[in-house]
Amino acid sequence: MAAAIWLTKRLVLLSIALLGLFNLQVRHYSRTDSARDAQTLPTGASSFAAFSQRSTGNKVNLTVCAMVRNEVPYIVEWIDHHLKQGVDRFVMYDDGSTDDTNVTPYLYPSGTVSVLPANLYRNNRIFEELGPRYLEKQLFVLDHCNRRSSGRSRYIAAIDVDEFLVSNSSVTIWRYIAARTHRPQFLIKSVRYGTSGIQRDFSGELTPDPFKGSVTVAVASNETTEGAWPLIQRANPNRAPHPDLDADFEARHYEICEKNRTMNQTLGCIHADGKSIWKPERCKVAGVHGCKTGLTSAQTYKVALKNLRLNHFAFRSREHVEHLNSLMKPIKKAAFDLFDTIWFSSRFDPMWHEQTGQERRDS
């Protein structure tokens, strides 16, 4: 049965590539491929040694916690990015994925990625997907990760797969934090990105090969980047104006956001509060944006955007917004329809331009 399912999935992807439906192409990336490894953490003994050197004593330095559902292939880009930023471990709570999320740990050295069930009742009770209990589940898994990481990780971060921590002034996120370990919590500001006109999501699968000891990442591209790696970061280079980045922010915010103000749509025309990195042993209860109980605002160091930032790709593509669950879609869809082009995708990010040399694509 498993072999039949695997063969069916491969034939579907092959058919898409051969027929050229929706202008899709399929690219394959393998951990045993030298070109792919050059862009990400290498495999084998060398990568495990590099991973081990990042820990301090019996603790690792930085762990990322996240609740995920059907994030392949984006999750590979997200993990690769944060490994380069100094993250040691990823604890992912799977909220009923039907893709290849459970294969993700095999892409990396043992212990780097863990996938746990997000259902706090495990398999003996069905957890409500939407409504108040959904937030309860998210808070449960983040607090579980906080308690699990105490004594195992010096710091943790609770971020989503559409959020990318970036260090502007230091080589890595961890190097910035390592110079300030007297701080129990860091609050990192968010920078929102739009779709940059992207209509469709990337799709893909992870295929393990037990005979070669490798995993192949097959990515079906959307219409713009044709399988280019990285995915979100290359396909969505345009962001919203930000008060710390743009001198004309106030004028633009008034012209675009205030003049189009309604009860729900205004919620989408702002930047979120950001996310935090904190010491788990100092935190009693974890929250979505940081430590909820145990650390005060006076103990939270607000990092300047020029040093660290959280790039948030909330929309990704029109297809992504159209398929949001009923809890999130009413607000996000209204914000997307009104503000994606004129606000969230209106500024080409200069950091990305400098890193890639990509042609300017201002909306």
C-alpha positions in Angstrom: 0.0 0.0 0.0 2.8 2.5 1.0 4.6 1.7 -2.3 1.5 2.3 -4.3 0.8 5.7 -2.6 4.5 6.7 -3.2 4.3 5.7 -6.9 1.0 7.6 -7.4 2.5 10.8 -5.9 5.5 10.5 -8.1 3.4 9.9 -11.3 1.3 13.0 -10.5 4.4 15.2 -10.1 5.9 13.8 -13.3 2.7 14.3 -15.2 2.5 17.9 -14.2 6.1 18.5 -15.3 5.7 16.7 -18.6 2.4 18.3 -19.6 3.4 21.8 -18.4 0.1 22.3 -16.7 -0.1 25.8 -15.0 3.4 26.4 -16.2 4.9 24.3 -13.4 8.3 22.8 -13.4 9.7 20.2 -10.9 13.1 20.6 -9.4 14.8 18.0 -7.3 17.2 18.7 -4.4 19.0 16.0 -2.6 21.1 16.2 0.6 23.7 14.1 -1.2 23.9 16.7 -4.1 26.9 19.0 -3.7 25.1 22.0 -5.3 22.3 21.7 -2.9 24.6 21.1 0.1 26.5 24.3 -0.7 23.3 26.3 0.0 22.4 24.5 3.2 23.8 22.6 6.1 26.0 19.7 4.8 25.2 16.1 5.6 27.1 13.3 7.3 29.8 13.4 10.0 30.9 17.0 9.2 27.4 18.5 9.7 26.9 16.6 12.9 30.3 17.9 14.2 29.3 21.4 13.3 26.0 20.9 15.1 27.7 19.6 18.2 30.1 22.5 18.4 27.2 24.9 18.6 26.1 23.6 22.0 27.4 24.7 25.4 27.9 21.9 27.9 24.7 19.8 27.9 22.7 22.6 26.5 22.2 23.8 23.0 22.2 27.6 22.4 19.0 28.3 20.6 15.8 26.2 19.9 12.9 27.2 17.7 9.4 26.0 18.6 6.5 26.0 16.1 3.1 24.5 15.4 2.9 23.4 11.8 0.4 22.0 9.3 1.1 21.1 5.7 4.2 23.4 5.3 6.2 21.3 2.8 8.2 22.5 0.9 8.3 25.9 2.7 9.5 24.2 6.0 12.8 23.1 4.3 13.6 26.7 3.3 12.6 27.9 6.8 14.8 25.4 8.6 17.8 25.9 6.3 17.6 29.7 6.8 17.5 29.4 10.6 20.3 26.9 10.8 22.5 29.5 9.1 21.3 32.0 11.6 22.6 29.9 14.5 19.5 27.9 15.5 20.5 24.5 16.9 17.2 22.6 17.2 13.7 22.8 15.9 10.7 21.4 17.9 7.7 21.2 15.6 4.2 20.3 16.7 2.3 18.7 13.8 -1.3 19.9 13.7 -2.7 17.1 11.5 -0.5 17.4 8.4 -1.3 15.3 5.4 1.9 16.1 3.5 5.5 14.8 4.2 6.1 16.8 7.4 7.0 13.7 9.3 9.9 13.1 6.9 11.5 16.4 7.7 13.8 15.2 10.5 15.6 12.8 8.1 16.9 15.8 6.2 19.1 16.9 9.1 21.6 15.5 11.6 20.0 13.4 14.4 18.4 15.6 17.0 18.2 18.7 15.0 14.5 18.5 14.1 11.8 16.9 16.2 8.2 16.4 15.2 5.6 15.9 18.0 1.8 15.8 17.8 0.1 19.1 18.5 -3.1 17.4 19.7 -2.9 17.7 23.4 -5.4 14.8 23.8 -3.2 12.7 21.4 -5.2 10.1 19.6 -7.9 9.3 22.1 -9.9 12.5 21.4 -10.3 14.7 18.4 -9.3 18.3 19.1 -11.4 21.1 17.7 -9.7 22.6 14.6 -11.2 26.1 14.9 -12.6 28.4 17.5 -11.3 29.2 21.0 -9.9 25.7 21.4 -7.5 26.3 18.5 -5.7 29.1 20.4 -5.7 26.9 23.5 -3.9 24.2 21.5 -1.3 26.7 20.2 -0.6 28.0 23.7 -0.4 24.5 25.0 2.3 23.4 22.5 4.3 26.5 23.0 4.3 26.2 26.7 5.1 22.5 26.4 8.1 23.5 24.3 9.1 26.1 26.8 9.1 23.5 29.7 10.7 20.9 27.5 13.6 23.2 26.6 14.3 24.3 30.2 17.7 22.8 31.1 18.2 21.8 27.4 18.5 25.1 25.6 19.8 28.5 26.7 17.2 30.4 24.7 14.1 29.5 22.7 12.0 31.3 20.0 8.4 30.7 19.2 7.9 31.6 15.5 5.8 30.4 12.6 7.0 28.9 9.3 6.1 32.2 7.5 8.4 34.1 9.8 12.2 34.5 9.3 14.6 35.8 11.9 17.3 37.9 10.3 20.4 39.5 11.8 21.4 42.8 10.1 24.5 43.8 12.0 25.9 40.4 13.2 26.8 37.3 11.2 24.1 35.3 12.9 21.2 35.7 15.3 23.0 33.7 17.9 26.2 35.7 17.7 24.1 38.8 18.5 22.5 37.1 21.5 25.7 35.5 22.7 27.2 38.9 23.3 24.2 39.8 25.5 23.4 36.7 27.5 22.6 38.8 30.6 19.3 39.7 28.8 16.6 37.1 29.7 14.3 38.1 26.7 14.7 39.9 23.4 11.7 41.4 21.5 12.3 41.5 17.8 10.2 43.8 15.6 8.2 42.4 12.7 8.5 43.5 9.0 5.4 42.5 7.0 5.8 41.2 3.4 3.1 41.0 0.7 2.8 38.5 -2.2 4.7 40.7 -4.7 1.9 39.7 -7.1 2.4 35.9 -6.7 -0.7 34.0 -7.5 0.1 30.4 -6.6 1.8 28.5 -3.8 4.8 26.3 -4.2 4.1 22.6 -3.8 6.4 19.7 -3.2 7.2 16.5 -1.4 10.0 14.9 0.6 11.1 11.4 -0.6 13.4 9.4 1.6 15.8 6.9 -0.1 16.8 4.3 2.6 19.3 2.7 0.2 21.3 5.9 -0.3 20.6 7.4 3.1 19.3 10.6 1.6 16.1 12.6 1.2 15.1 14.3 -2.0 13.1 17.5 -1.9 10.9 17.8 -5.0 9.6 21.3 -5.5 6.9 22.3 -8.0 7.4 26.0 -8.7 4.8 28.7 -8.9 4.6 30.9 -12.0 7.4 33.3 -11.1 10.6 31.7 -9.7 10.5 28.3 -11.5 11.7 26.3 -8.5 14.4 28.8 -7.5 15.7 28.3 -4.0 15.0 29.8 -1.5 11.3 29.9 -2.1 9.4 32.6 -0.2 12.4 34.9 0.2 13.1 35.0 -3.5 9.5 35.1 -4.7 8.2 37.7 -2.3 10.8 40.5 -2.1 8.3 43.4 -1.5 7.3 44.6 1.9 5.1 47.1 3.6 6.3 50.5 4.6 7.8 50.4 8.1 8.3 53.3 10.6 11.9 52.3 11.3 12.8 51.9 7.6 10.9 54.6 5.7 10.9 58.3 6.3 7.5 58.7 4.6 5.8 56.0 6.7 3.4 58.3 8.5 2.2 60.0 5.3 1.8 56.7 3.4 0.0 55.1 6.4 -2.5 58.0 6.5 -3.0 58.0 2.7 -3.5 54.3 2.3 -4.6 52.8 5.6 -6.6 55.5 7.4 -8.5 56.5 4.3 -9.5 52.9 3.7 -10.4 52.2 7.3 -13.0 49.7 8.3 -13.5 47.6 11.4 -11.7 44.5 10.0 -9.5 45.7 7.2 -7.5 48.1 9.4 -6.3 45.1 11.4 -4.3 44.0 8.3 -2.6 47.3 7.5 -0.3 47.4 10.5 2.9 45.6 11.6 2.5 43.0 14.3 4.2 43.3 17.7 6.9 40.9 16.7 8.2 37.8 18.5 10.6 37.1 21.3 13.6 35.0 22.1 13.9 34.1 25.8 15.5 31.9 28.4 13.1 29.0 29.1 14.1 28.5 32.7 13.2 32.1 33.5 9.7 31.7 31.9 6.8 30.1 33.8 4.2 30.3 31.0 4.9 30.8 27.3 2.8 32.9 24.9 2.5 33.4 21.2 4.7 36.5 21.1 7.0 35.7 24.0 7.1 34.7 27.6 3.6 35.3 29.1 4.4 34.8 32.8 7.7 35.0 34.6 9.4 37.8 32.6 8.3 41.4 32.8 8.4 44.1 30.2 11.2 45.7 32.1 13.2 42.5 31.6 12.6 42.5 27.9 15.2 44.0 25.7 13.6 45.7 22.6 16.1 45.1 19.8 16.6 47.9 17.2 15.4 46.9 13.8 18.9 47.7 12.4 20.2 44.8 14.4 17.6 42.0 14.3 14.3 41.7 12.5 11.5 39.2 11.9 10.5 39.1 8.2 6.9 38.0 8.2 5.4 36.5 4.9 1.8 36.4 6.1 0.2 36.2 2.7 2.7 34.2 0.5 0.3 34.1 -2.5 -3.3 34.7 -3.5 -3.8 30.9 -3.5 -2.6 30.7 0.2 -5.0 33.4 1.3 -7.9 31.7 -0.5 -7.3 28.5 1.3 -7.0 29.9 4.9 -9.2 28.2 7.5 -12.5 29.8 8.4 -11.0 31.3 11.6 -8.3 33.3 9.9 -9.8 34.0 6.4 -12.4 36.7 7.1 -9.9 39.2 8.4 -6.8 38.2 6.4 -8.8 38.0 3.1 -10.3 41.5 3.6 -6.8 42.9 4.4 -5.3 41.1 1.4 -7.9 42.3 -1.1 -7.5 45.9 -0.1 -3.9 46.3 1.0 -1.6 43.6 -0.6 -0.7 45.6 -3.7 -0.9 49.2 -2.4 0.6 48.5 1.0 2.2 45.1 1.8 3.9 44.8 -1.6 4.7 48.4 -2.1 8.4 48.6 -1.1 11.2 46.5 -2.5 13.3 45.4 0.4 16.8 46.9 0.1 18.5 44.1 2.0 17.2 41.5 -0.4 18.2 43.7 -3.4 21.8 43.9 -2.0 22.0 40.2 -1.3 20.7 38.9 -4.7 21.2 41.7 -7.2 17.7 41.0 -8.3 16.0 43.6 -10.5 13.8 46.1 -8.7 10.1 45.1 -8.7 8.3 48.0 -6.9 4.5 47.9 -7.2 
